[in-house]
Amino acid sequence: MDALTLFGLFAVTAMLVTYALEDRSHWFVLVFAASCALGSAYGFLQGAWPFGLVEAIWAVVALRRWHLRPRSERGRARALAVLAREELAAQRIAIGLIIACTPPVQRGCPSTNRNS
């Protein structure tokens, strides 16, 4: 494995772990945002700019989630509703980017010669 691949593996692993631990502390949300930024850098360095762009969007969304996340239980339900709407919007943007950047698939079966 080269250094770039190891960097990408670290970034994606950190994203997975910190996303799973977000409910334990607001600091995991901040580390998740930093992990998304690392994943974005990896995507751009690798040459997969759609991946880099989507991860950059996730980094901004996660940073906003960290900023809005209540540090106490007061206001938690209202903040969670706002976060859920923002996450859904980010997912829709990411899906739109993936669809827009994916080359069209040729449909249909190749013709077969039945006279042989």
C-alpha positions in Angstrom: 0.0 0.0 0.0 1.3 3.4 -0.8 1.1 6.4 1.5 -2.0 7.9 -0.2 -4.0 4.7 0.2 -3.0 4.5 3.9 -4.1 8.1 4.3 -7.5 7.3 2.7 -7.9 4.2 4.9 -7.2 6.3 8.0 -9.6 9.0 7.0 -12.5 6.6 6.2 -11.9 4.5 9.3 -11.9 7.7 11.5 -15.2 8.8 9.8 -16.8 5.4 10.6 -15.6 5.2 14.2 -16.5 8.8 15.1 -19.9 8.6 13.4 -20.7 5.6 15.5 -19.7 7.4 18.7 -21.5 10.7 18.0 -24.2 10.1 20.6 -21.6 9.8 23.4 -20.2 13.4 23.1 -20.4 16.5 21.0 -16.6 16.2 20.5 -17.1 13.1 18.3 -19.2 15.2 16.0 -16.3 17.7 15.7 -13.8 14.8 15.0 -16.2 13.4 12.5 -16.2 16.7 10.7 -12.4 16.7 10.6 -12.4 13.1 9.4 -14.7 14.1 6.5 -12.3 16.9 5.6 -9.5 14.4 5.5 -11.6 12.1 3.4 -12.3 15.1 1.1 -8.6 15.8 0.8 -8.0 12.1 0.0 -10.7 12.2 -2.7 -9.1 15.2 -4.4 -5.6 13.9 -4.1 -6.6 10.5 -5.6 -8.3 12.2 -8.5 -11.9 11.3 -7.6 -13.2 14.8 -7.3 -16.9 13.8 -6.9 -15.9 11.9 -3.8 -13.8 14.8 -2.6 -16.7 17.3 -3.2 -19.3 15.1 -1.4 -17.0 14.6 1.6 -16.3 18.4 1.7 -20.1 18.9 1.9 -20.3 16.4 4.7 -17.5 18.1 6.6 -19.5 21.4 6.5 -22.7 19.7 7.5 -21.0 17.9 10.4 -19.3 21.2 11.5 -22.7 22.9 11.6 -24.1 19.9 13.5 -21.4 20.3 16.1 -22.0 24.0 16.3 -25.8 23.5 16.8 -25.6 20.5 19.0 -26.7 21.3 22.5 -24.0 20.9 25.2 -26.8 19.9 27.7 -30.1 18.0 27.4 -32.0 21.3 27.2 -33.1 22.0 23.6 -31.9 18.6 22.4 -35.2 17.6 20.7 -35.4 20.9 18.7 -31.7 20.7 17.7 -32.1 17.0 16.6 -35.0 18.0 14.3 -32.9 20.7 12.7 -30.0 18.3 12.3 -32.2 15.6 10.7 -33.5 18.1 8.1 -29.9 19.2 7.3 -28.7 15.6 7.0 -31.5 14.8 4.6 -30.7 17.8 2.5 -27.0 16.9 2.4 -27.9 13.3 1.4 -30.1 14.6 -1.4 -27.2 16.9 -2.6 -24.8 14.0 -2.5 -27.1 11.7 -4.5 -27.7 14.4 -7.1 -23.9 14.9 -7.5 -23.4 11.2 -7.8 -26.1 10.9 -10.4 -24.8 13.9 -12.3 -21.2 12.7 -12.4 -21.9 9.0 -13.3 -21.6 8.2 -17.0 -24.8 6.8 -18.5 -25.1 3.0 -18.7 -25.8 1.5 -22.0 -29.0 -0.5 -21.8 -30.1 -3.5 -23.7 -28.5 -6.8 -24.7 -26.1 -7.2 -27.6 -27.8 -8.7 -30.6 -27.3 -12.3 -31.1 -27.1 -14.1 -34.5 -29.7 -16.9 -34.4 -29.1 -18.0 -37.9 -25.8 -19.7 -37.2 
